[in-house]
Amino acid sequence: MSDDEKAPAKTPTRPIRVPIPMWDAYGRVCSRLGTDRTADLLNRMREQIKTHGDEQDLADLAAAEQELAERRSRKGGRPPRS
């Protein structure tokens, strides 16, 4: 991998347009479920890719999971999913 192709130092943020009341309600629901918005959205994205993705999508998902695992190992990891 060339210097230009190296992954950024941290996972980039992706802005989305969501009405504030919906975002607030979603945050409360996620909290009651013992998760947060990011984890919940990532899990939904995984489900969609696994269900509807083609070979390239699944390969990209595998690469993304590897990137997340490497980032977490440098940060001490995350608690196991419940």
C-alpha positions as CSV (number, residue, x, y, z in Angstrom):
1,M,0.0,0.0,0.0
2,S,1.5,3.4,-1.0
3,D,1.5,6.4,1.4
4,D,-1.4,7.8,-0.6
5,E,-3.5,4.7,0.0
6,K,-2.9,4.3,3.7
7,A,-5.9,4.5,5.9
8,P,-6.5,7.7,7.8
9,A,-5.4,8.0,11.4
10,K,-8.9,7.6,12.6
11,T,-12.3,6.5,11.2
12,P,-13.8,9.5,9.3
13,T,-17.1,10.9,10.3
14,R,-20.0,10.8,7.8
15,P,-22.7,13.5,8.3
16,I,-26.3,12.6,7.6
17,R,-29.4,14.7,7.6
18,V,-31.8,13.7,10.3
19,P,-34.4,15.9,12.1
20,I,-33.2,16.8,15.6
21,P,-36.3,15.2,17.4
22,M,-35.7,11.9,15.5
23,W,-32.0,12.0,16.4
24,D,-32.7,12.7,20.0
25,A,-35.4,9.9,20.2
26,Y,-33.0,7.5,18.5
27,G,-30.3,8.3,21.0
28,R,-32.7,7.6,23.9
29,V,-33.9,4.3,22.4
30,C,-30.3,3.2,21.8
31,S,-29.4,4.1,25.4
32,R,-32.4,2.0,26.6
33,L,-31.1,-0.9,24.5
34,G,-27.6,-0.6,26.0
35,T,-25.9,0.7,22.8
36,D,-25.2,3.9,21.1
37,R,-26.1,5.4,17.7
38,T,-22.8,4.5,16.1
39,A,-22.8,0.9,17.2
40,D,-26.5,0.5,16.2
41,L,-26.0,2.1,12.8
42,L,-22.9,0.0,12.1
43,N,-24.8,-3.2,12.9
44,R,-27.6,-2.2,10.6
45,M,-25.2,-1.4,7.8
46,R,-23.5,-4.8,8.3
47,E,-26.9,-6.5,8.1
48,Q,-27.8,-4.7,4.9
49,I,-24.5,-5.5,3.2
50,K,-24.7,-9.1,4.3
51,T,-28.2,-9.5,3.1
52,H,-28.1,-7.5,-0.2
53,G,-24.4,-7.0,-1.0
54,D,-22.6,-8.4,-4.0
55,E,-19.1,-9.8,-4.0
56,Q,-17.5,-6.4,-4.0
57,D,-19.7,-5.2,-1.2
58,L,-18.9,-8.2,1.0
59,A,-15.2,-7.8,0.3
60,D,-15.4,-4.1,1.3
61,L,-17.2,-5.1,4.5
62,A,-14.5,-7.6,5.3
63,A,-11.8,-4.9,4.7
64,A,-13.8,-2.5,6.9
65,E,-14.1,-5.0,9.7
66,Q,-10.3,-5.7,9.5
67,E,-9.7,-1.9,9.7
68,L,-12.0,-1.6,12.7
69,A,-10.3,-4.5,14.4
70,E,-6.9,-3.0,13.9
71,R,-8.0,0.4,15.2
72,R,-9.6,-1.2,18.3
73,S,-6.5,-3.3,19.0
74,R,-4.4,-0.1,19.1
75,K,-6.9,1.5,21.5
76,G,-7.3,-1.4,23.8
77,G,-10.3,-2.9,22.2
78,R,-14.0,-2.6,22.9
79,P,-16.1,-4.5,25.3
80,P,-17.8,-7.6,23.8
81,R,-21.2,-7.2,22.1
82,S,-24.1,-8.4,24.2
